[in-house]
Amino acid sequence: MNIATLGPKGQDVVVLAQACRHASGQEIKEFSSNVSILHEVKGGNKFDLIFVDIDTSDSGGIPTIIKLAQYQPSTLIVAISQHNLGLNNIVEYIWKFIIKPISVAEIKSIIVKAQQLLAAQLI
């Protein structure tokens, strides 16, 4: 499973990376800017699951989520935020939503569900 993150900082990025390693056995690709992840996705790099912190991304996580969903409609996108304001604009583009602070157990659960969903799509 190819997993990417955009934006979490501090303890949130540590928790997210730890949970992804434990649940999937893989490292995650971490992006610090919207431009870099969009460039990578437009260039053909496919991610199965992307976590986007809509609070800390450089030019707005909501427009980035919409673009990611347009470029790779089959990618599962998880929005992370301190609040649920603005979710009406992206509800059709995201798979899950997490309110901070994030926990290892919550991320592991999401990754397991994503693995199950992706496996079912391959059958």
N, C-alpha and C positions, 0 to 999 in steps of 0.2 A: 504494500500500500504506500503510495507516495503522498506524504503529508507536508503541508506548508503552513507557515504562520506569517501574519502581518501585524506588526504593531505592539504586541504585549511587551511591557517593559518591567524591569525590576523583578520582584518576586513572582509576578504572573508568568513571565517567560520561563523562569526556573521551574515552576510547577508544571507548565505546559510541556516543556521539553522532557521532564522526568516522566510524566504520565504517558507521553507518546512513546518513549523508549520502553517503558514497562509493558504497555498494552500491545504495541505493534512489533517490538523488537528492532525498530528502525530509528535512525536519527530523522530529524525533521529539517526541512529547508526553511531557514529563517530569513525573512525580508524586513528591511527597516523602512522602506518607502513604497508608496503606491506605484510609482513609476517603475521600480525594479521588478516587482511581481507582475505587473501588466506586461512589461517587456518580455519577461520569461514565458508567460502564458501565450502571448501573441506569437512568440518564436517557436511554439510547438511543444513546450514542456508541459506534460499532462500531470495534474495533481488529482488524486482521488478525493482528498479532504483538505480544505483550507480553513484555518481559524483566522478571523479578521477582527482585530480590536477596533471598533468604530470610534473610540474616544481618542486614540493616540496616533492614528495614521496621519501622514503629513498633509494630504489635501482632501481629507474626508473619506472615512471608511464606507459610507453609504454609496457614493458614486462608484467607488472601486468594486464593491460587491456587485453592483449592477453590471459593470463591465466584465468582471470575472465570469458571471453567470452567462453573459452573452457570448463570450469567447469559448467557454467550456460548459455547456449546459448540463452535462452529466456529473460535474464536480459537486460534491457535497460541501456546502459552505456553512460554517458556524460563526455567527456574529457574537462578539463579546463586548459587553458595555457595563458601565456603572448604573445605567438606567435604561428604561425601555422607550424613551422618547425617540420619535422618528422611525420606529419599526414599521409603521404602516407603509412607508415608502419602499421597504425591502422585503416584506413578508413573503412575496411570491418568489424571491430569489434565494432565500436562505433555507437551510434544512433544519437547523436548530439555533437556539439563542441561549446564551449564558450571561447571567448577571454576576459581576465581580463581587467578592473575590472568588477566583476559580479554585477548585480543589482537584487533587490528583484523582480521587474516586470519580468525580463527575466527568473528567476528561477520559479516563479509562472506559467508563460506561459508554460514552459517545463513540469512542474508537471501536469498541466491540460491536456496537450496533451498526456502525458504518461498514465494518468488515462483513457482517452478516448480510447486510443489504447488497453490498457489492458482489458477494459470493452468490447470492440468489439471482442477481442479474446475469451472471455468467452461465447459469444452468439453462 
